[in-house]
Amino acid sequence: MSKSHAHRLWIIEALEMRLASPSTLTLTQRLYQSLRDWIQDGALGTGSALPSSRHLARELGLGRNTVLGAIDRLTAEGFVEARPGAGVFVAEWRAGAMTEALPESDAAATTPELSTRGQRILDFSGVLTDRHTAFAPGVPALDQFPRERWQRLLRRHHQRAPLEWHDYQQQGGVPALREALCDYLRLSRSVRCRPEQILITQGAQQGFELIARLLADVGETVWMEEPGYGGAHSCFVAAGLKTSPLEVDSEGARAANMSTGLSSPRLIYVTPSHQYPSGVTMTLPRRMALLEAARRYAVWIIEDDYDSEFRYASAPIASLQGLVDNGPVIYVGTFSKVLYPGLRLGYLVLPEALVEPFKRANARLHREGQYVAQSALAEFIAEGYFVRHVSRMRELYRRRQANLRHALAPAIALGLKLSSGQAGMHLVAELGSLELETTLVTRGREAGILLSPLSRYYSKPPGKPGLVLGYAGATETEIASAGRWLSDAWCELSCSDSG
Amino acid sequence: MSKSHAHRLWIIEALEMRLASPSTLTLTQRLYQSLRDWIQDGALGTGSALPSSRHLARELGLGRNTVLGAIDRLTAEGFVEARPGAGVFVAEWRAGAMTEALPESDAAATTPELSTRGQRILDFSGVLTDRHTAFAPGVPALDQFPRERWQRLLRRHHQRAPLEWHDYQQQGGVPALREALCDYLRLSRSVRCRPEQILITQGAQQGFELIARLLADVGETVWMEEPGYGGAHSCFVAAGLKTSPLEVDSEGARAANMSTGLSSPRLIYVTPSHQYPSGVTMTLPRRMALLEAARRYAVWIIEDDYDSEFRYASAPIASLQGLVDNGPVIYVGTFSKVLYPGLRLGYLVLPEALVEPFKRANARLHREGQYVAQSALAEFIAEGYFVRHVSRMRELYRRRQANLRHALAPAIALGLKLSSGQAGMHLVAELGSLELETTLVTRGREAGILLSPLSRYYSKPPGKPGLVLGYAGATETEIASAGRWLSDAWCELSCSDSG
């Protein structure tokens, strides 16, 4: 028996075994995969002849096209080559320099590490958690969203959608949404704008990313409130920017101290309506000083107005953007708090000069999309459902905040301090020490209660100890029970620790 | 008449005029806005007394609460302050340092410029165009998408959606989608993966952004095919990375030359199945050499497999990712070409070691979303609608490519060279000079035909002259007519120019 005959016999027998075992793949796929496996693991070496397709088909009892399908694919991929008149042979498929097979299992050894900035983003991002518990900050009352009405709107707008809405778009968002939003922002937030200045984004985060990269170069500085919003911080770090902390006191970010001790900024990020997470509203003199500082440095202010719809003590505070005409302010808004986070829709209100560059860069970097949802949202706003939902949620969240205060009453009586709660979806509880913070967070985790440590909202350690307590997304019962638990735990630890 | 009496009279009269003019605002809003305007423009200076709310209500014929609503808001915002027993006065609302009003109209003069990288992104991004014409590259046949079935699926999955799908999510995508996708990729693309390795993103661009920032630091280098995909290029530039061009010839990116003359990379970006835009399939030896180079430098390869479903000459070429176990490859896919771009869904297939960091960073930087659409898509794939749609489109695009070749036949006969067209959604026509390219593009624009110049796909000028002709998204009639126009234009210009 010749060597090449034995070789062919081996292939046929091995293939018979492979094809006899159960599989969901087609015969062609299994034939292809088997031959490829053997070529790759060296069982079929370079230059080996394959049995002819006619021979294979006959011996394996397969249709000729079944066999040809496999051979054609191996040929197209370069594993085998047909030599006219001679047959099909395993090709010289490895690069000239590589006579040895690639080491297959040393990936762990050679795995490149994360980038420095990647590691930094992860250091700040905490662990993945199931956030559907009491005290998850920033989560709205999802069960209260008028889901059926929303679905009806989505369905209708899906049916009506022009074909091009499914294509790449470069309009800056559905015009009807930008118009409805513009009316709403002018009226309720005193934002000064025309619909053309609005750019719809896939969430506020995308807005921060556009701003960071289009308006600041690597190594430049952004001033950020301290404590502040980690999501924006991560975007700036990811964009290669440095952050400088702006101290926050009872009047908001300290504009007076800005010019000393800080490297001059390229951007200034603030949450003037409801400082995140402290809850302070920036006073008018501070706002004016901030505008003045931005003018002096010729830089842009990013006004993140993430939850100002929910203001309990008075009408919503007017936006910083609307204080002056053509101010150096980019207003950032989101539908995550008012509608629901999974929607992924937010927006920028841009100064005229930035509209066209931002639209073009957004279309280039992120692509636009979700035009059907945008169109449904336009109707949701224009028909008044939006304002009605906001107003219902404002009442609900006011009640939930009261529930939380009530549940915490025993601790408050013993000295636990809470933020004013004039607005928003969370309260901040001050704690006496970082040790207390850590102990409460750990015990909370064991009890299934998500306590967010205030110190983590500081970019520079150690930060002040405290807890950020979201109350909007949990039911009254959950708040009452988790609140009582927290009150008890705080009383127990504070009496024993600080005594 | 005392000065303060005259002052109060002036306010009342001015308010009467304001309230008499038609408006969609409430009376409280108009009152608030008028007073604020006058405070801001200086007509009501710091220290001026406002008429009492009782007086205002009586004189203007308004309810007392209507007036109080406006005064309360002005108080909350810091424009006025109540002095107990004395009344309400315009506050010292400007910052101490700022006695002058802010200059209101010098924004243009002080507008900070775009960042260097922002300008670079715009330089590459071209103008905003209506792309719904013949020859827009990368646009699928939107009218052929099974829209009604898709809407039915969306509706059903919307109704079934658990509440938490509307919340912030950190799962890496709907599990059912990751499973269905994994089966599909294993079978049709020979990708080696488990569902857990898949991270659903809002389009392939988001995938590039994650990779660029998590795996490379500012100033590091990514090797990119030249010519290559501009969308990825912009993401890398935005992330502060340098790009080094990898020459592409008839076997794909030139692995042999990699080690000379290039700074050592941190990432390598390739489109091995169907090089974008040249259309070349990377040969197996080149693939092995690429893997070897990635191992040598201990860096990751980004395999962008954007349109490999549409392969006409043979079965789809197996992915680079699947060539070796635990290879240093991140596979990037998108549903923009197979379903529709406006959907904004794509995915990464990550090596095990990167799964957790990428999930966490994605939740932090971009937030996850669109879980209802993801769930509907899972069923669309699992029930076989996806594969059926791909297969229908493959036939359609094959026909459309043939139509284009037919329409260009007169030019081809005179020497116009086209790429092989074994796969994908576009052909590349080579041109004799950059002047010819420019002239054709300009004339095309005048004729309403979108011609994408090949030279713009090069990151370093001048690039080779040519045209990238998308044929997938235009009807046969449009292709025939635009193709004939192009053939005529080419013949006319080539005969007169090169003669």
Boltz contact constraints between the chains, C-beta under 6 A:
constraints:
  - contact:
      token1: [A, 72]
      token2: [B, 314]
      max_distance: 6.0
  - contact:
      token1: [A, 73]
      token2: [B, 314]
      max_distance: 6.0
  - contact:
      token1: [A, 73]
      token2: [B, 315]
      max_distance: 6.0
  - contact:
      token1: [A, 76]
      token2: [B, 314]
      max_distance: 6.0
  - contact:
      token1: [A, 77]
      token2: [B, 317]
      max_distance: 6.0
  - contact:
      token1: [A, 77]
      token2: [B, 318]
      max_distance: 6.0
  - contact:
      token1: [A, 78]
      token2: [B, 283]
      max_distance: 6.0
  - contact:
      token1: [A, 78]
      token2: [B, 284]
      max_distance: 6.0
  - contact:
      token1: [A, 93]
      token2: [B, 284]
      max_distance: 6.0
  - contact:
      token1: [A, 94]
      token2: [B, 288]
      max_distance: 6.0
  - contact:
      token1: [A, 95]
      token2: [B, 285]
      max_distance: 6.0
  - contact:
      token1: [A, 95]
      token2: [B, 288]
      max_distance: 6.0
  - contact:
      token1: [A, 95]
      token2: [B, 289]
      max_distance: 6.0
  - contact:
      token1: [A, 98]
      token2: [B, 288]
      max_distance: 6.0
  - contact:
      token1: [A, 98]
      token2: [B, 292]
      max_distance: 6.0
  - contact:
      token1: [A, 102]
      token2: [B, 324]
      max_distance: 6.0
  - contact:
      token1: [A, 104]
      token2: [B, 324]
      max_distance: 6.0
  - contact:
      token1: [A, 104]
      token2: [B, 325]
      max_distance: 6.0
  - contact:
      token1: [A, 107]
      token2: [B, 326]
      max_distance: 6.0
  - contact:
      token1: [A, 110]
      token2: [B, 298]
      max_distance: 6.0
  - contact:
      token1: [A, 111]
      token2: [B, 353]
      max_distance: 6.0
  - contact:
      token1: [A, 112]
      token2: [B, 298]
      max_distance: 6.0
  - contact:
      token1: [A, 112]
      token2: [B, 299]
      max_distance: 6.0
  - contact:
      token1: [A, 114]
      token2: [B, 214]
      max_distance: 6.0
  - contact:
      token1: [A, 114]
      token2: [B, 357]
      max_distance: 6.0
  - contact:
      token1: [A, 115]
      token2: [B, 215]
      max_distance: 6.0
  - contact:
      token1: [A, 115]
      token2: [B, 216]
      max_distance: 6.0
  - contact:
      token1: [A, 115]
      token2: [B, 217]
      max_distance: 6.0
  - contact:
      token1: [A, 116]
      token2: [B, 217]
      max_distance: 6.0
  - contact:
      token1: [A, 118]
      token2: [B, 214]
      max_distance: 6.0
  - contact:
      token1: [A, 121]
      token2: [B, 361]
      max_distance: 6.0
  - contact:
      token1: [A, 122]
      token2: [B, 357]
      max_distance: 6.0
  - contact:
      token1: [A, 122]
      token2: [B, 360]
      max_distance: 6.0
  - contact:
      token1: [A, 125]
      token2: [B, 360]
      max_distance: 6.0
  - contact:
      token1: [A, 125]
      token2: [B, 364]
      max_distance: 6.0
  - contact:
      token1: [A, 128]
      token2: [B, 170]
      max_distance: 6.0
  - contact:
      token1: [A, 132]
      token2: [B, 164]
      max_distance: 6.0
  - contact:
      token1: [A, 139]
      token2: [B, 167]
      max_distance: 6.0
  - contact:
      token1: [A, 142]
      token2: [B, 163]
      max_distance: 6.0
  - contact:
      token1: [A, 142]
      token2: [B, 166]
      max_distance: 6.0
  - contact:
      token1: [A, 142]
      token2: [B, 167]
      max_distance: 6.0
  - contact:
      token1: [A, 143]
      token2: [B, 163]
      max_distance: 6.0
  - contact:
      token1: [A, 151]
      token2: [B, 158]
      max_distance: 6.0
  - contact:
      token1: [A, 158]
      token2: [B, 151]
      max_distance: 6.0
  - contact:
      token1: [A, 163]
      token2: [B, 142]
      max_distance: 6.0
  - contact:
      token1: [A, 163]
      token2: [B, 143]
      max_distance: 6.0
  - contact:
      token1: [A, 164]
      token2: [B, 132]
      max_distance: 6.0
  - contact:
      token1: [A, 165]
      token2: [B, 342]
      max_distance: 6.0
  - contact:
      token1: [A, 166]
      token2: [B, 142]
      max_distance: 6.0
  - contact:
      token1: [A, 166]
      token2: [B, 340]
      max_distance: 6.0
  - contact:
      token1: [A, 166]
      token2: [B, 342]
      max_distance: 6.0
  - contact:
      token1: [A, 167]
      token2: [B, 139]
      max_distance: 6.0
  - contact:
      token1: [A, 167]
      token2: [B, 142]
      max_distance: 6.0
  - contact:
      token1: [A, 167]
      token2: [B, 341]
      max_distance: 6.0
  - contact:
      token1: [A, 168]
      token2: [B, 341]
      max_distance: 6.0
  - contact:
      token1: [A, 170]
      token2: [B, 128]
      max_distance: 6.0
  - contact:
      token1: [A, 202]
      token2: [B, 202]
      max_distance: 6.0
  - contact:
      token1: [A, 203]
      token2: [B, 367]
      max_distance: 6.0
  - contact:
      token1: [A, 205]
      token2: [B, 366]
      max_distance: 6.0
  - contact:
      token1: [A, 205]
      token2: [B, 367]
      max_distance: 6.0
  - contact:
      token1: [A, 213]
      token2: [B, 238]
      max_distance: 6.0
  - contact:
      token1: [A, 214]
      token2: [B, 114]
      max_distance: 6.0
  - contact:
      token1: [A, 214]
      token2: [B, 118]
      max_distance: 6.0
  - contact:
      token1: [A, 215]
      token2: [B, 115]
      max_distance: 6.0
  - contact:
      token1: [A, 216]
      token2: [B, 115]
      max_distance: 6.0
  - contact:
      token1: [A, 217]
      token2: [B, 115]
      max_distance: 6.0
  - contact:
      token1: [A, 217]
      token2: [B, 116]
      max_distance: 6.0
  - contact:
      token1: [A, 218]
      token2: [B, 218]
      max_distance: 6.0
  - contact:
      token1: [A, 218]
      token2: [B, 240]
      max_distance: 6.0
  - contact:
      token1: [A, 234]
      token2: [B, 364]
      max_distance: 6.0
  - contact:
      token1: [A, 234]
      token2: [B, 365]
      max_distance: 6.0
  - contact:
      token1: [A, 238]
      token2: [B, 213]
      max_distance: 6.0
  - contact:
      token1: [A, 238]
      token2: [B, 365]
      max_distance: 6.0
  - contact:
      token1: [A, 240]
      token2: [B, 218]
      max_distance: 6.0
  - contact:
      token1: [A, 240]
      token2: [B, 240]
      max_distance: 6.0
  - contact:
      token1: [A, 283]
      token2: [B, 78]
      max_distance: 6.0
  - contact:
      token1: [A, 284]
      token2: [B, 78]
      max_distance: 6.0
  - contact:
      token1: [A, 284]
      token2: [B, 93]
      max_distance: 6.0
  - contact:
      token1: [A, 285]
      token2: [B, 95]
      max_distance: 6.0
  - contact:
      token1: [A, 288]
      token2: [B, 94]
      max_distance: 6.0
  - contact:
      token1: [A, 288]
      token2: [B, 95]
      max_distance: 6.0
  - contact:
      token1: [A, 288]
      token2: [B, 98]
      max_distance: 6.0
  - contact:
      token1: [A, 289]
      token2: [B, 95]
      max_distance: 6.0
  - contact:
      token1: [A, 292]
      token2: [B, 98]
      max_distance: 6.0
  - contact:
      token1: [A, 298]
      token2: [B, 110]
      max_distance: 6.0
  - contact:
      token1: [A, 298]
      token2: [B, 112]
      max_distance: 6.0
  - contact:
      token1: [A, 299]
      token2: [B, 112]
      max_distance: 6.0
  - contact:
      token1: [A, 314]
      token2: [B, 72]
      max_distance: 6.0
  - contact:
      token1: [A, 314]
      token2: [B, 73]
      max_distance: 6.0
  - contact:
      token1: [A, 314]
      token2: [B, 76]
      max_distance: 6.0
  - contact:
      token1: [A, 315]
      token2: [B, 73]
      max_distance: 6.0
  - contact:
      token1: [A, 317]
      token2: [B, 77]
      max_distance: 6.0
  - contact:
      token1: [A, 318]
      token2: [B, 77]
      max_distance: 6.0
  - contact:
      token1: [A, 324]
      token2: [B, 102]
      max_distance: 6.0
  - contact:
      token1: [A, 324]
      token2: [B, 104]
      max_distance: 6.0
  - contact:
      token1: [A, 325]
      token2: [B, 104]
      max_distance: 6.0
  - contact:
      token1: [A, 326]
      token2: [B, 107]
      max_distance: 6.0
  - contact:
      token1: [A, 340]
      token2: [B, 166]
      max_distance: 6.0
  - contact:
      token1: [A, 341]
      token2: [B, 167]
      max_distance: 6.0
  - contact:
      token1: [A, 341]
      token2: [B, 168]
      max_distance: 6.0
  - contact:
      token1: [A, 342]
      token2: [B, 165]
      max_distance: 6.0
  - contact:
      token1: [A, 342]
      token2: [B, 166]
      max_distance: 6.0
  - contact:
      token1: [A, 342]
      token2: [B, 369]
      max_distance: 6.0
  - contact:
      token1: [A, 342]
      token2: [B, 371]
      max_distance: 6.0
  - contact:
      token1: [A, 344]
      token2: [B, 369]
      max_distance: 6.0
  - contact:
      token1: [A, 353]
      token2: [B, 111]
      max_distance: 6.0
  - contact:
      token1: [A, 357]
      token2: [B, 114]
      max_distance: 6.0
  - contact:
      token1: [A, 357]
      token2: [B, 122]
      max_distance: 6.0
  - contact:
      token1: [A, 360]
      token2: [B, 122]
      max_distance: 6.0
  - contact:
      token1: [A, 360]
      token2: [B, 125]
      max_distance: 6.0
  - contact:
      token1: [A, 361]
      token2: [B, 121]
      max_distance: 6.0
  - contact:
      token1: [A, 364]
      token2: [B, 125]
      max_distance: 6.0
  - contact:
      token1: [A, 364]
      token2: [B, 234]
      max_distance: 6.0
  - contact:
      token1: [A, 365]
      token2: [B, 234]
      max_distance: 6.0
  - contact:
      token1: [A, 365]
      token2: [B, 238]
      max_distance: 6.0
  - contact:
      token1: [A, 366]
      token2: [B, 205]
      max_distance: 6.0
  - contact:
      token1: [A, 367]
      token2: [B, 203]
      max_distance: 6.0
  - contact:
      token1: [A, 367]
      token2: [B, 205]
      max_distance: 6.0
  - contact:
      token1: [A, 369]
      token2: [B, 342]
      max_distance: 6.0
  - contact:
      token1: [A, 369]
      token2: [B, 344]
      max_distance: 6.0
  - contact:
      token1: [A, 371]
      token2: [B, 342]
      max_distance: 6.0
